[in-house]
């Protein structure tokens, strides 16, 4: 018996015992009206205050890299997190004005390099726009995608782009993990209130 036959049999049984077999019409609420914030309207939170308060949340620091037809590309990224175990997914956020993101998007793959405690200078280099960020930087190919895997990183996660969502002035990039590894003895680089730090063991 197929799904349709099973459903028909279930309905016949429910009717035979006097059970209801349907529901009333559901009136969905009207969708809220959407509009842009006017130029003369105050934002709900000032940008400076938003940064100040959110700066109290300590994060790890990563460099997201990719390899396209022009060569290696990458940018420093704090907005990174694991997302799912099954399937294994990670997520990072990138500004819509990023000049590196289009190259990562074209590559369709990326490697997240979790920086070690002594890699603050490396992070600063990848945070600069327009410079040759890979000058003097040692790296090798990630095993599946070939994206740059930075030497000395505390961990690396090799990914393919699964989907991209919009999020205000940023894009939310979801990646499917293809391979990954970590230095079990490596301490991570931390960022808190505008400064780098490290864990005290």
ABEGO torsion letter per residue (X at the ends): XBAAAAAAAAAAAAAAAGBBABBBBBBBBBBBBBBBBBAABBBABBAAAAAAAAAABBBBBBBBBBBBAAEBBBBBBABBBBABAOBBBBBBBBBAABAAAAAAAAAGBBBBBBBBAAAAAAAAAAABBGBBAABGBBBBBBAAAGBBBBBGBABBBBBBBABBBBBEABBBBBBBBABBBBBAABBBBBBBGGBBBBBBX
